[in-house]
Amino acid sequence: MPYSLRSEVGKGTEFRVYLPHVQKGEDTISKRDVPSSLPQGSETILLAEDEPSLRQLMTRVLRTQGYTVLESGRRQ
């Protein structure tokens, strides 16, 4: 999967991921492909998010799934 990354001091970081084109009306996901539960993990994740409420929600969800979360936000 092609991607690009650009980062500028004082401006932030931009990630671009290029997904394959899918024809309209194509249904490539069947019910058996959809997981019935969220994946569990034991890894450590660095979560970088400027919006405090979104960062807190994401941290809570990841921790309930067993991950250790290190939070990073915008400095005031």
Buried (B, 14 or more C-beta within 10 A) or exposed (E): EEEEEEEEEEEEEEEEEEEEEEEEEEEEEEEEEEEEEEEEEEEEBEBEBEEEEEBBEBBEEBEEBEBEBEBEBEEE
